[in-house]
Amino acid sequence: MPEETTIQKVIDVVEDFSCPYQTASYQESFRSWRRQKKNPYAFRFTKNPKEASFSENQAAVGLSPAQTEQNILNRMGKLIGCALICYLMIENILDKAAVFLMQLLHLHIELVFSGESRLYGDEKLVFWVTFSVQFLKYLIPALFLQFMLKLPLQVSLPLKIRKPQKLISGISLVMLLSAGMGMLSAPLSAELDKYRLITITDSSEISQVIIYILMTIFVLPVITEFLFHGCMFHSLRQFGDMFAVIATAVVAAALTHNIFDAIRIGLIHLTISYYLIHTGSFWSAVCLRIVHEIYMFVLFCIGTMDNAGSPEWWAVVLVPCALCLLTGFWLMLPRNRQTSKPPQNLTYLNLREKAEAFFTAMPMVSFLICSVLLLVITSMLA
């Protein structure tokens, strides 16, 4: 009898793992990735029906399942921490290195420090350097994680939207959050620096400005989501969706280096993760990110134009939000169909223990310390 009780406590986290809103090919690819014998980032084990033992890759191991889960979470923290340190290095060094090299080539561009660093000079160079830094600081860590984790693209980039009506309600919620939090944080937002350089451009370069805005609003979100809700989220959801949602939101908030941005971005990421889970598609995350970027750009324009705060401008912001919200509520009304909660994919550690194992990995600790220091420095220079 005691032996039977012990066996029941062993959870088959690979075969019992279920994502009802993902395609069958996603789930099978995810299980196959976790079954790989030489995969150091997968938490996997099986039940032995004859004896209450823990086995990994068909070989008995000395550690308990909880200890092994803790070790792999710590390993994931080290890997993602290294990727995030790479992000900080690109964000804070790449533009300075690019300006230095361009000046050696006698190109007209310079970096001026006046409370915050600003690029001046040839407008095309300024736009392309600014966008390239924004683009590469997400792309390189994402490619690093994809290379190290070796996640199948079916897992890191699931494309099929299973519940489009859910996405409509997600758009309305992101609109509300963007309008509400954006009105409070936009004047003090460091994230909007990528748009502030538009105010110093020559009107003769309006085509360059339009290209820059379109790429920032519609291209950059794809790469941003590839990092957060592609590689990072799907590799962490093996420890439970709740942990993956919280860990991704905390990391994204820490990258802002601004307390006003951190609260807004944290809420936006929680929302995006929720709708990613319930629609099963990477494109849902991209769509919601683009909606948020559009709203932040509109709020930036409202704050810099002479008629800022006029009823006409606020109608542009709030009327689409209200219409989309009503549509979302209508689509979510019950229509004689049964709705079931997604299954809880159980593991051996509780949420606090998972967070301790993940966030106490040394590279992750270094990243968090650097983020806090950058937050303090940014606040002092503001």
URNOR-V576445 format. One line per field, one symbol per residue. phi: phi as a letter, one per 30 degrees, with the letter a starting at -180 (. if undefined). psi: psi as a letter, one per 40 degrees, with the letter a starting at -180 (. if undefined). A space follows every 50 residues. Layout:
phi = ???
psi = ???
This chain:
phi = .eddddddddcddddddbbdccdddddddddddddedccdcccbabdcdc bdbcbbhibdbdddeddddddddddddddddddddeeddddccdddddde dddddiddabcccbibdbcbkedddddddddddedddcdddddddddddh ddddcdbdcdddbeddddddddddedddddddddcedcddddedcddddc ddddcddddddddddddcceeddeddddccddddddddcjdddddddddd ddddddhbdddddddedddddddeddddcibdddddddddeddddddddd dedccdceideddddddcdeddddddddddddddbhbdcbddddddbccd dddddddddcdedddddddddddddddddddd
psi = ddddddddehhgeddehhgdeiidddddddddddehdfheehhiiihhed igihihfehiidiidddddddddddddddddddddddddddedddddddd ddddefigiihhhgdihihiahdddddddddddddddddddddddddddf hiddddghdhhdgdddddddddddddddddddddeddehddededdedee iheefdddddddddddddddddddddddecdddddeeeeidddddddddd ddddedfhdddddddddddddddddddeeehddddddddddddddddddd ddeeidfheidddddddddddddddddddddeihffihhiiiihhiadii ddddddddeehddddddddddddddddddde.
